[in-house]
Structures are given as C-alpha cells and as structure tokens.
C-alpha cells in the first residue's frame, strides 16, 4: 500500500502528457480494437449505472498509460493511444526484469 498513489484531480495526467479528448477516445485507430468487441463491451456494461461515474464526466475522455519506476528512476513509459490500447505486459515485465515463464 505504501507504493499506491491516488490522484482524484488527475493532475498527473497533465504532468505526464497523457492524451485526452473525444477524438482519442472514440475515433483513434488504436480505439477500434475495443469497439470491435462491441458485444462483449455491451455485456460488461449491463450493470453500469451513471451513479458510478465521477461528477466530472469528462474524465471518461482521459487516456491512461503505464509507467514503471524504481525509486525515482523511470524504467518504462508508454501512453495509451486510445480506448483499450494498453502496454504489452511482456514489455512491462521486461522493464521490471521479471521473467514471464
């Protein structure tokens, strides 16, 4: 838990230069893979309620990323290009020097 950080105001997104916006979320080629699984997405959303959404609904347009640090040293950085575009786990594990066997 001592290595878990929260950022409810999402300041780190700006600091890290992560992508944001309608185009990145819905119209980016990197987003097409998640929308190509529409039926699975529809099933996952069956129990979704607007009450679970933060008051600032623009947060759904925020893309994330993966950053691996060792202390203050940045070992790996990758910005998600669009919805459902995530860092390959092999790359992340490699940056952490963890064997995937």
N, C-alpha and C positions, 0 to 999 in steps of 0.2 A: 504493500500500500504506500510505502514511502516514495515510490517511483511513479505513482499515478498522479497526474495533474489534470485539473478541470479548468475550462475557460468559457464560462457561460456567456461572456460578452463577445466571444470569438475574436479577440484581439490577435491571437497567434496566427489566424488565417491570413490577416493582412500582413503581419510581420514576415511570414514565410512566403508571401506572394502566391497563395493558393488561388485557383480560379474560381470565379463567381459569375453567375448570370444565367438568364433564360437560354441563351444560345448554347452555352456549355452544358447545361443540364439536359436539354431536350433535342438539340439539333446538331450536336457534335458527333462525328463518325464514331468516336470512342463510346458513345452512349448507345449506339444501335444494338450492341450485343445484349444489353439488359432488356431493351424493348422488344427484341426478337423472341424473348421468353415471356411474352405477354400473358399467356395462360397461367404460368407459374406465378408471375407477379400478381395477377388478379386473385389467385388463391391466397397468396401471402397477405393481401390487403383486406381480406374478408372481415377480419376483426378490428381493422383500423378505425379509429374514431378521431375526429378533429380535436377532441379534448386532449389527446396525446401529443398534439403538435404544440411547439412553443408559441407564446404570444406573438413573437416576431416571426411570422410565417415566411418571410423572405429567406430564412435560414435553409429552406429546402433547396435553394438555388446555389448553396455553397458546396463546392467540391473539396474533397479532402486530399490526403496524401499520406505518405509513410516516411517517417524519419527515425533513424536508429542512431542513438548517441552512446558513447562510452564516456561517462563523465561529461565533460564539456566538448569533447571531440565528436564531430559529426561523421558517422561511418557510412551512412546511406541516406539519400534523399530522392524522393520521387513524388511529383504532383500528379494527382488523378486528372486525366484529361476531360473526363465526363462521367456521367452516372454509370456506376458498375465497373469503372475502369480502376483496377487496383494493382498494387505492386505484386509482381510474381513472387510467391513465397520462396522459391529457390534463391532468388536474388537477395531477399531479406535475410534468409538463413545464412547465405554465403557471407553477407556483410557482418553477420554476428559470429561467423566462424563456427556455425553449428552444422554438423553432419546430418543430412536428411537420408536416413537409411531404413 
